[in-house]
Amino acid sequence: MIDIQSLTPAKPTHPGEILADELEARGLKQQEFARQIGMQKSQLNEIIKGKRNINAELAILLETTIDVPATYWLNAQQCYDLDLAKQQKRVQERATALELWKSIKNYISVSFLKAQKVISGDPLEDIPIIKRIFHVSTIDELAAKNVTSVYKFRKSDKAQTEPLNLYTWIALVKYKAESQIVTSFDYKSKPQVINSVREIIAKNENVLDNIKQTLNECGIKFVHQEKAEKTPIDGMSFWSEGRPTIAVTLRHHRIDNFAFTLFHELGHVYLHLTNNNEACYIDLEIEKKQESNREEIEADTFAQECLISPADWKFFDQTAEHFNPEHITEYAKKIGTHPAILAGRVCYETQHYNWNKGDIDYAIN
């Protein structure tokens, strides 16, 4: 419910405007009325134009001449003074906010937050939201933050990354994760998580919701956040309020890319985050072939082996039908995975990404 008392008119009404309407309604000219109340016409005109206030003495004269109570005129003057003060305060607040807004654009990606409908574009509304997202009490604190010194990156040699967009994406993901309430994390639930996630990916139905529910039930937070421009990020894993958290972007909107990213981040959760509750892993260009970071290699291996066991891949690799879509579909069903996962592994191992994959559907549902 709106509090009427808290509203401030866009243009406060001076009691002189009300007096002008009263005189007009009674057919009284300003010069004639000024003579009646013993006032110079110029003084009355200043009141009507809002340049002079109505005091108690004039209020009494108005009461006796046009039968409008003196208290009405004094209250009207008081309301005008209050509304004017509020308006001036709002103008000052907006001017201050606009000055801060100029600085904010140097530290975060305002365009990304606006595109995601997190902010509206009104600095007065948006600055408090930005402070909450970035956990700062003043905008000056944003300048002191340096994203590249805080997080561990899997960097791409090819893709160009806009630091402000990446920083803002990370902050928004962490902010969204904070609101998720999940059960306690149990490392022993790893086999259950892996099997459940494999089944969801194999079915490829309502994937994001089912993945979130499954991970949440095992104490892992899950956030899907669209990537920012010039930020080729696939996923991130970190701790949020004492719970491991996985974020994905669906940068390619393909079930095979999503599955590998998800298991890659699960690899970080079970292999690395459990031993370091301050670590944060950010994966840019997940398809990067050469990788020297030990933790990233371990996460890649974890993902590959969870999606297709070494024994299953070895058996398939020994056949001569790597590029046969029908054979891939049939074998994927046999080992309980989605055909796109197996086809993606073939592409990765053979480096043949442009071969005709037949009717294999890569879309994530």
Solvent accessible surface area in square Angstrom, and as a share of the most:
residue,aa,sasa,rsa
1,M,243,1.08
2,I,124,0.63
3,D,82,0.42
4,I,123,0.63
5,Q,150,0.67
6,S,73,0.47
7,L,96,0.48
8,T,24,0.14
9,P,59,0.37
10,A,98,0.76
11,K,144,0.61
12,P,10,0.06
13,T,72,0.42
14,H,6,0.03
15,P,0,0.00
16,G,0,0.00
17,E,71,0.32
18,I,43,0.22
19,L,0,0.00
20,A,31,0.24
21,D,92,0.48
22,E,46,0.21
23,L,4,0.02
24,E,137,0.61
25,A,87,0.68
26,R,104,0.38
27,G,62,0.60
28,L,42,0.21
29,K,148,0.63
30,Q,54,0.24
31,Q,100,0.44
32,E,74,0.33
33,F,0,0.00
34,A,2,0.02
35,R,162,0.59
36,Q,102,0.45
37,I,14,0.07
38,G,72,0.69
39,M,41,0.18
40,Q,126,0.56
41,K,101,0.43
42,S,75,0.48
43,Q,62,0.28
44,L,0,0.00
45,N,42,0.21
46,E,64,0.29
47,I,1,0.00
48,I,21,0.11
49,K,130,0.55
50,G,24,0.23
51,K,153,0.65
52,R,98,0.36
53,N,80,0.41
54,I,4,0.02
55,N,89,0.46
56,A,58,0.45
57,E,123,0.55
58,L,8,0.04
59,A,0,0.00
60,I,98,0.50
61,L,61,0.30
62,L,0,0.00
63,E,69,0.31
64,T,96,0.56
65,T,53,0.31
66,I,5,0.02
67,D,121,0.63
68,V,23,0.13
69,P,71,0.45
70,A,15,0.11
71,T,92,0.53
72,Y,93,0.35
73,W,0,0.00
74,L,68,0.34
75,N,84,0.43
76,A,15,0.12
77,Q,12,0.05
78,Q,109,0.49
79,C,74,0.44
80,Y,33,0.13
81,D,62,0.32
82,L,100,0.50
83,D,25,0.13
84,L,58,0.29
85,A,56,0.43
86,K,76,0.32
87,Q,49,0.22
88,Q,109,0.48
89,K,130,0.55
90,R,128,0.47
91,V,95,0.55
92,Q,113,0.50
93,E,72,0.32
94,R,91,0.33
95,A,47,0.36
96,T,66,0.38
97,A,6,0.04
98,L,86,0.43
99,E,105,0.47
100,L,62,0.31
101,W,23,0.08
102,K,131,0.56
103,S,43,0.28
104,I,0,0.00
105,K,110,0.47
106,N,101,0.52
107,Y,63,0.24
108,I,2,0.01
109,S,8,0.05
110,V,20,0.11
111,S,84,0.54
112,F,12,0.05
113,L,0,0.00
114,K,106,0.45
115,A,73,0.57
116,Q,48,0.21
117,K,179,0.76
118,V,36,0.21
119,I,9,0.05
120,S,67,0.43
121,G,32,0.31
122,D,39,0.20
123,P,10,0.06
124,L,59,0.29
125,E,100,0.45
126,D,0,0.00
127,I,12,0.06
128,P,61,0.38
129,I,39,0.20
130,I,0,0.00
131,K,60,0.26
132,R,130,0.47
133,I,3,0.01
134,F,8,0.03
135,H,115,0.51
136,V,11,0.07
137,S,79,0.51
138,T,67,0.39
139,I,6,0.03
140,D,114,0.59
141,E,66,0.30
142,L,3,0.01
143,A,57,0.44
144,A,88,0.69
145,K,89,0.38
146,N,83,0.43
147,V,13,0.07
148,T,81,0.47
149,S,86,0.56
150,V,99,0.57
151,Y,37,0.14
152,K,88,0.37
153,F,30,0.12
154,R,3,0.01
155,K,128,0.54
156,S,22,0.14
157,D,131,0.68
158,K,166,0.70
159,A,27,0.21
160,Q,144,0.64
161,T,49,0.29
162,E,60,0.27
163,P,74,0.46
164,L,57,0.28
165,N,18,0.09
166,L,8,0.04
167,Y,23,0.09
168,T,0,0.00
169,W,0,0.00
170,I,1,0.00
171,A,10,0.08
172,L,2,0.01
173,V,0,0.00
174,K,52,0.22
175,Y,71,0.27
176,K,80,0.34
177,A,0,0.00
178,E,54,0.24
179,S,88,0.57
180,Q,27,0.12
181,I,160,0.81
182,V,19,0.11
183,T,69,0.40
184,S,76,0.49
185,F,42,0.18
186,D,73,0.38
187,Y,100,0.38
188,K,174,0.74
189,S,16,0.10
190,K,50,0.21
191,P,80,0.50
192,Q,105,0.47
193,V,0,0.00
194,I,27,0.14
195,N,85,0.44
196,S,31,0.20
197,V,0,0.00
198,R,51,0.19
199,E,107,0.48
200,I,21,0.11
201,I,2,0.01
202,A,35,0.27
203,K,146,0.62
204,N,8,0.04
205,E,115,0.52
206,N,87,0.45
207,V,1,0.00
208,L,47,0.23
209,D,90,0.46
210,N,51,0.26
211,I,0,0.00
212,K,78,0.33
213,Q,109,0.49
214,T,20,0.12
215,L,0,0.00
216,N,30,0.15
217,E,109,0.49
218,C,9,0.05
219,G,0,0.00
220,I,0,0.00
221,K,4,0.02
222,F,5,0.02
223,V,7,0.04
224,H,75,0.33
225,Q,4,0.02
226,E,102,0.46
227,K,62,0.26
228,A,2,0.01
229,E,126,0.57
230,K,126,0.53
231,T,1,0.00
232,P,14,0.09
233,I,0,0.00
234,D,7,0.03
235,G,0,0.00
236,M,0,0.00
237,S,0,0.00
238,F,2,0.01
239,W,55,0.19
240,S,7,0.04
241,E,124,0.56
242,G,50,0.48
243,R,65,0.24
244,P,0,0.00
245,T,0,0.00
246,I,0,0.00
247,A,0,0.00
248,V,1,0.01
249,T,5,0.03
250,L,17,0.08
251,R,49,0.18
252,H,70,0.31
253,H,116,0.52
254,R,86,0.31
255,I,0,0.00
256,D,17,0.09
257,N,28,0.14
258,F,5,0.02
259,A,0,0.00
260,F,44,0.18
261,T,6,0.03
262,L,0,0.00
263,F,0,0.00
264,H,0,0.00
265,E,0,0.00
266,L,0,0.00
267,G,0,0.00
268,H,0,0.00
269,V,0,0.00
270,Y,4,0.02
271,L,63,0.31
272,H,13,0.06
273,L,0,0.00
274,T,49,0.29
275,N,129,0.66
276,N,63,0.33
277,N,109,0.56
278,E,156,0.70
279,A,8,0.06
280,C,9,0.05
281,Y,3,0.01
282,I,0,0.00
283,D,0,0.00
284,L,8,0.04
285,E,26,0.12
286,I,8,0.04
287,E,72,0.32
288,K,54,0.23
289,K,100,0.42
290,Q,136,0.60
291,E,39,0.17
292,S,111,0.72
293,N,57,0.29
294,R,151,0.55
295,E,29,0.13
296,E,3,0.02
297,I,83,0.42
298,E,57,0.25
299,A,0,0.00
300,D,28,0.14
301,T,60,0.35
302,F,24,0.10
303,A,0,0.00
304,Q,38,0.17
305,E,85,0.38
306,C,15,0.09
307,L,12,0.06
308,I,4,0.02
309,S,40,0.26
310,P,80,0.50
311,A,76,0.59
312,D,43,0.22
313,W,27,0.09
314,K,129,0.55
315,F,115,0.48
316,F,1,0.00
317,D,69,0.36
318,Q,128,0.57
319,T,37,0.22
320,A,104,0.81
321,E,76,0.34
322,H,34,0.15
323,F,91,0.38
324,N,52,0.27
325,P,32,0.20
326,E,139,0.63
327,H,36,0.16
328,I,0,0.00
329,T,61,0.35
330,E,125,0.56
331,Y,12,0.05
332,A,0,0.00
333,K,172,0.73
334,K,148,0.63
335,I,23,0.12
336,G,36,0.35
337,T,11,0.07
338,H,20,0.09
339,P,30,0.19
340,A,0,0.00
341,I,8,0.04
342,L,0,0.00
343,A,0,0.00
344,G,17,0.17
345,R,38,0.14
346,V,0,0.00
347,C,5,0.03
348,Y,71,0.27
349,E,77,0.35
350,T,44,0.26
351,Q,88,0.39
352,H,106,0.47
353,Y,111,0.42
354,N,152,0.78
355,W,39,0.14
356,N,128,0.66
357,K,36,0.15
358,G,46,0.44
359,D,147,0.76
360,I,19,0.10
361,D,82,0.43
362,Y,29,0.11
363,A,47,0.36
364,I,30,0.15
365,N,97,0.50
